[in-house]
Amino acid sequence: MDIDAALRRAGWRRAVATIAAAIIFRAAFATNAGGSTYVVFVPLDSSIYDELGTLDSLGVLDTYLPEIKPIARVEAARLVLEAERNLGERSELDPDTPLVRATIGALRDQLEQELEWLENDREDNPPKLIARPFDRIEMQYVFSRGPRQAMRTPGGTVGIQATEGSPLWPDNDGLPTSPGSNEIVRMRGWAGALGFLAAYGEGAVSGPITRPTTGPANSNASRIDLVNGEVVASLGKLAISFGRGEMAWGVGHYGSLAQGANASPFPALRIQNVHPMRLPGLLRYLGPFRFQAFFGQLEGARQFAHPWIDGQILAFKPLPEFEFGLTHAIMFGGRGNDNYSLLGLFGRASGVATGSVASGNTNSRAGVYLRLRVPWLRGLELYQELIGEDNLTTEIPGVGRFLPGISVSFQGGAYLPRVTRDGRTDFRLEYAILEPNYSTHSDSLYWTNYDLLIGHRMGPNSSRVDLKLGRWFGERYKLTAGLSYTERAPWLLTRTSVGANKERSGGINLELWRLPARLFSASSTIAELRVRGALEVVDNMNFSARTSVRALVVISVGINPGWGRFTWQ
């Protein structure tokens, strides 16, 4: 039976039916379903994550698990209240108190509605109808110069087929740009009804006004695009969503080994807990716990068109200074790779029984990460992540399919949030070493969506080191300067092309960020500014004997309007 073809014919009606069933269940058992609320996820490029990261590194958050993104707006509001409680227990003479207070104030402005629900014990009884059609408007000017990095193996169907999106601008949801000047407008809005059902979406108009957009060969380089959007049903403290949702997993600050925002989001059904919880029994000693799981489908421009992809991440915080987690994802199926039964589909999706190449090949990832804080060393954070590609089914019969894999990539670093005692100067060192088989496969089950890498932007057989020094000026502006060095080798360099050119690049980057604030003292409109610049010199660009210079300038102005809102109690 052609299970994949049957599912494709059904489209995503199953996912829609799941949301519909959640609505019926919530309506029928409203008194027993537990607390629910409107779950709207914070976009990955929001400064809310920078602000929560600042509070976390300065020691006023206990239950923040930043390795799973996105988080819900109501969860961000809960963390603000947690930070305020912890700040109240500290001395006003602590040198970082002014920065903590300014950061909390910025978050209060951005999450005013959700904080009002929590402070008045109305999270489980929000308004019957709420609409925020213009929750955020972002205007960007992007200047891009230089060639794109490519990861393309011979043959066109095996190994990996991927291209960098915009040079030096990763994790931008695959938005297309052209060489030279580009103008981008992103608009985001959301609405909620019935106290538990929400929908959000973000659209973008991108590219140069006078010229067409360009992108990788198989990218969805459309000038007007729905960047992300989902319908979300909240059942108790769980959120079930369907749509194109962003995801970023793991400890990496400059790239994600497992799931990231380098490519455009793909349609998927997702489930996760809104707030951290504790597991029952002895498992409660694992501390605050969060999880996310998804089942989705990728694009069709590959040998096996529209393969399935699903994954899970578990995050734990057993001690205030220690976090760890597990990640897993598997890609399978697609047209011509689906000779399995319904039981075979479930076996592949779970990773328990991946079948054989003849019945339908699979490609899996599994990883583990940890983060350790050392409070007496000015809050020093040490973090490490490793991820394995595919599994050891043949090498270790019986249990090999459960092991991370033989092709292991690494990412880790150190972050010092208090170079100075007032917390206004910080320093980060991060490295990544990606194995030659990272994101690749013997057929078209490589980890891309629309020709852009789902995980780390460097691609296979590469390594990178980043150094960054940041400094706050007052409590509103932060300037960060960084250096980077990258090496990439051809994918086939592992065994055959010993004499091939290795690509080496060095770069500098600057970023100026203004903490969000109200435009005027009596205004409810919030604005922020972010300016980025990067310059990189690349030797043997794309493994050829030529030198290239690449540059990027991004100027972003974000506005959270205080008008156009509607609430019905």
Secondary structure, 3 states (H helix, E strand, C coil): CCHHHHHHHHCCHHHHHHHHHHHHHHHHCCCCCCCCCCCCECCCCCCHHHHHHHHHHCCCCCCCCCCEECCEHHHHHHHHHHHHHHHHCCCCCCCCHHHHHHHHHHHHHHCHHHHHHHHCCCCCCCCCEEEEEEEEEEEEEEEEECCCCEEECCCCCCECEEECCECCECCCCCCCCCCEEEEEEEEEEEEEECCCEEEEEEEEECCCCCCCCCCCCCCCCCCEEEEEEEEEEEECCEEEEEEECCCEECCCCCCCCCCCCCCCCCEEEEEEECCCECCCHHHHHHCCEEEEEEEEECCCCCCCCCCEEEEEEEEEEEECCEEEEEEEEEEECCCCCCCCCHHHHHHHHHCCCCCCCCCCCEEEEEEEEEEEEEHHHCCEEEEEEEEEECCCCCCCCCCHHHCCCCEEEEEEEEEECCCCCCCCEEEEEEEEEECCCCCCECCCCCCEECCEECCCCCCCCEEEEEEEEEEEECCCEEEEEEEEEEEECCHHHHCCCCCCCCEEEEEEEEEEEEEEEECCCCCCCEEEEEEEEEEEEEECHHHCCCEEEEEEEEEEEEEECCCCCEEEC
